[in-house]
Amino acid sequence: MAAGGLRPRPEPDPLVVALVAAAVDQLQLRAVAPAPRPAEPHLAWRFSGRWWSRPLPARRDRPWLH
């Protein structure tokens, strides 16, 4: 008996066994180092004077103050 159980009959051609083993090897996932991410630009200055940068109570419309 073979290590994995019964041997197949008829015995497969060694080239077929090599091709199947190569196909299985190609299908397996391999660990790959991630690509370096570019540094994100500092965006705080772009929004410094916008209306949405003020706190919510300061943005509320109060008609009695006009």
C-alpha positions in Angstrom: 0.0 0.0 0.0 1.0 3.6 -0.6 1.3 6.1 2.2 -2.0 7.7 1.2 -4.0 4.5 0.7 -4.5 2.4 -2.4 -2.4 3.0 -5.5 -4.4 4.2 -8.6 -4.9 1.7 -11.5 -3.7 2.2 -14.2 -0.6 4.1 -13.0 -0.8 7.7 -14.2 1.9 9.0 -16.6 4.7 10.9 -14.7 4.2 13.9 -17.0 0.5 14.1 -16.1 1.4 13.9 -12.4 4.0 16.6 -12.9 1.5 18.9 -14.7 -1.2 18.4 -12.1 1.3 19.1 -9.3 2.4 22.3 -11.1 -1.2 23.4 -11.6 -2.0 22.9 -7.9 1.2 24.7 -6.9 0.2 27.7 -9.1 -3.3 27.9 -7.5 -2.1 28.1 -4.0 -1.9 31.6 -2.4 1.4 33.0 -1.5 2.2 35.7 1.0 3.3 38.9 -0.8 4.6 42.0 0.8 2.1 44.9 0.4 3.0 47.8 -1.8 4.1 50.8 0.1 1.4 53.4 0.5 2.2 57.0 -0.5 2.1 59.4 2.4 -1.3 61.1 2.7 -1.2 64.9 2.3 -2.1 67.0 5.2 -5.6 68.3 4.4 -6.4 70.4 7.5 -5.5 73.7 5.9 -8.0 73.2 3.1 -10.9 73.3 5.5 -9.8 75.8 8.0 -12.2 78.6 7.1 -15.2 76.8 5.9 -18.7 77.0 7.5 -18.6 73.3 8.4 -15.5 73.7 10.4 -17.3 75.7 13.1 -19.0 73.9 16.0 -22.7 72.9 15.4 -24.2 75.5 17.8 -22.3 78.3 16.0 -23.7 77.1 12.7 -27.4 77.1 13.7 -29.5 79.8 12.1 -31.0 82.1 14.8 -33.4 84.6 13.1 -33.8 86.6 16.3 -30.1 87.5 16.2 -30.2 89.1 12.7 
